[in-house]
Amino acid sequence: MGSPEAGLGECCEFVLRDVRTSPQHEPIFKEKGLWPRRIFLTGGLASLPGFSRRIYTELRPLLPCCPEFDSMEVLVADDPRLDAWRGARRWALGETRDMYVTRRMYDELGADYLVEHSLSNRSWISTT
């Protein structure tokens, strides 16, 4: 009790909070249906007994009390230990030229710039 570290639920909420709100910080669950309907777990910890149920239990209270949100699924990879590696390998063997920061982009945009693509985080630069 009283520990300042975030637990699993708080970490999930932090990751998903921009999905749950509009830029004006208004909930957008119903209006846009942007809450993920499927949560896909991979990595060695995903194979722990009860882990997928715990993720569901931690995320469910973050959702509104609406029947459409009761259909959220938590799926576990067939081989959680190697699944992320296989996915990254498949991605790396594909056409990835547009997914890297070039020297010119780095010189022009700086070290904080991220190239946005289907697997990237959103790029944003703090104005403060």
N, C-alpha and C positions, 0 to 999 in steps of 0.2 A: 504494500500500500504506500502511496506517496512517491512512487518511483517516477522520475522525470522522463524515462525512456518510453518511446512509443511501442505499443504492442502491434500485433498483426492487423487487427481491425483498424487502428489509427493509420497504419502505413497504407492499407488499401484505400481508406477514405482519402488520404492525401493524394494518391495517384489518380483516383477517379473524381476528385472534386470539380475539376473543370468540365467534366462530362455532365455533372449534375446541375450546373448553373450556367446561366447566360453571362455575357460580359457585364451585365448590370447586376449580377449576383442574385438573380431571380431563379427559382427552381424551374427547370424545363422538362421534368420527367414526362408529364402527360402531353404537353404541347408538341414536343418533337420526338419523343420516344428514343432519346439518345442513350439511355442507360444500357450498358451491355447486357444482352440476353444470355450470352454464353461466356463463361470464364474458363479459359483453357490453362491448365496447370502442367508445367513441365519442369524438369530438373530433379535431382535426387530426392529432395524433400517431398515432392509430390507423391512419392510412393509410400510415405509414412501412413500407417493405418489411421483412418479417421481424419486425415488432413483435408480432403475435399469437403467433408461435412463441416469441418471447422470454418473453412473459407466461406461456405454458404451461410453458416450461423453468424459469422462476423459481418457479412455484407447485407444480409436480409434486413436488419434494423435500419440501414441507411436508405432503404427504399420506402416510397409511400405505401399506404395500405390500400392497394388497388389490385384487383384480380389479375390484371395483365402483368404485374411484376412478380406474381407467384410462380411464373413459368421460367424463372432464371435457372440456368443449368450450370453446374460446375463439372467440367470434363477433365479427365486425367489422360495424358498421353499414353499410348500403348507401351512405350519404353521411355519413361520420364528421364532416366539417367542419361540417355544419349540423344533424345529427340531434339533438343535445342542445338546440339552440335550438328546433327544431320540437316536441320533446317538452315543453319548458317553456312554449311558446306554447299548446299544446293544454291543458296543465294549468291555465294562467292563465285561459283562456277558459271553463273549467268552473266548477262550484260549489265555490268555495274558501273560503267564509265561515268554516268550522270549522277552517281551517288557519292562521289568523293569531292573534297575541297581541293581545287587546283592551286598551284602556287600563285597564280594571278589573283584568284579569288581571295586567298589568304592575305596577300599584300594589300588588296583593295578593301576587304571587309573585316579583316582582323581575325584573331585567334578564337573569338567567341562565336563566329558564324558557323551554322550547321546547314548543310545541304538538306533540304526537305525532300523526302521520297516516301514510298509506301511503308517502309519499315523504320523510319526515323522519328525522333521527337520533333516537336515544332520548334522552329528557330525563333527566338525572341531575344532582343538585346535590351537590358535594363537602361532606362533613361536617367537613373539616379546614380 
